[in-house]
Amino acid sequence: MTTIDEFQVYRRKMNEKILGTHHKEITRFFNLDTAVYREGALPPKTKELLGLVASTVLRCNDCITYHIIQCRDTGVTREEFCDALAVALIVGGSITIPHLRHAFHVLDEVMP
């Protein structure tokens, strides 16, 4: 099992556990998160790239991994990933470099 597979299994398992509480506000937040990335004025591909940039600037490796997978699934090319991550680097500064390394490691796994 790859680290991406492990990530997805763990994420799915824990999301089921969290949503299994049937806590109204938690469920609403998860539903809102899902809805935001649907087709709208911006296509899902653009929204996922925005999520990737924000996740990199906020330095959340789990979120970076998630958005790279979603970006790949919406057809983002390696060149588009590089452009988006360049924006994240310029906005976030040098403190994001370790997370940029993580992003490229994940990218190599999902787009060999």
C-alpha positions in Angstrom: 0.0 0.0 0.0 1.4 3.4 -1.0 1.5 6.4 1.4 -1.3 7.9 -0.7 -3.4 4.8 -0.3 -2.8 4.9 3.5 -3.7 8.5 3.6 -7.0 7.9 1.8 -7.9 4.9 3.9 -7.2 6.8 7.2 -9.0 9.9 6.0 -12.1 7.9 5.0 -12.1 5.9 8.2 -11.7 9.0 10.4 -14.3 11.0 8.4 -16.8 8.2 8.9 -16.1 8.2 12.6 -16.5 12.0 12.9 -19.7 12.0 10.8 -21.0 9.0 12.7 -21.5 11.3 15.7 -24.3 12.9 13.7 -23.3 16.2 15.3 -25.3 18.9 13.4 -22.7 21.6 13.1 -19.9 19.1 12.2 -22.0 17.6 9.5 -23.0 21.0 8.2 -19.4 22.0 8.0 -18.4 18.8 6.1 -21.3 19.3 3.7 -20.3 22.9 3.1 -16.7 21.9 2.4 -17.9 19.4 -0.2 -20.4 21.9 -1.8 -17.8 24.7 -2.2 -15.7 22.6 -4.6 -18.6 21.8 -6.9 -19.0 23.5 -10.3 -20.0 27.1 -10.0 -18.7 30.4 -11.3 -15.3 28.7 -11.1 -14.8 25.1 -12.3 -13.8 22.5 -9.7 -10.2 22.3 -11.2 -9.6 26.0 -10.4 -11.2 25.6 -6.9 -8.9 22.6 -6.1 -5.9 24.6 -7.2 -7.0 27.4 -4.9 -7.4 24.9 -2.1 -3.9 23.6 -2.8 -2.4 27.1 -2.7 -4.3 28.0 0.5 -3.2 24.7 2.1 0.4 25.3 1.3 0.3 28.8 2.6 -1.4 27.5 5.8 1.2 24.7 6.0 -1.2 21.8 6.3 0.4 18.7 4.7 -2.7 16.6 5.0 -4.6 19.3 3.1 -1.9 19.5 0.5 -2.1 15.8 0.0 -5.9 15.9 -0.3 -5.9 18.8 -2.8 -3.1 17.2 -5.0 -5.2 14.1 -5.3 -8.3 16.1 -6.1 -6.4 18.3 -8.5 -5.1 15.3 -10.3 -8.7 13.9 -10.6 -9.9 17.2 -12.1 -7.1 17.0 -14.8 -4.5 19.4 -13.4 -1.2 19.1 -15.3 2.2 19.0 -13.8 2.9 22.5 -15.2 -0.3 23.8 -13.6 0.7 22.3 -10.3 4.1 24.0 -10.6 2.5 27.4 -11.3 0.1 27.0 -8.4 2.8 26.0 -6.0 4.9 29.0 -7.2 2.0 31.3 -6.2 1.9 29.5 -2.8 5.6 30.0 -2.3 5.6 33.7 -3.2 2.5 34.3 -1.0 3.7 32.1 1.9 7.4 32.8 1.8 10.3 30.6 2.6 8.5 29.0 5.6 6.4 27.1 3.1 9.5 25.4 1.5 9.2 22.2 3.6 5.5 22.0 2.6 6.5 22.5 -1.0 8.9 19.5 -0.7 5.9 17.5 0.7 3.8 18.6 -2.3 6.4 17.5 -4.8 6.8 14.2 -3.0 3.1 13.6 -3.2 2.9 14.8 -6.8 5.5 12.3 -7.8 3.4 9.5 -6.2 0.2 10.5 -7.9 1.6 11.6 -11.2 4.8 9.4 -11.8 
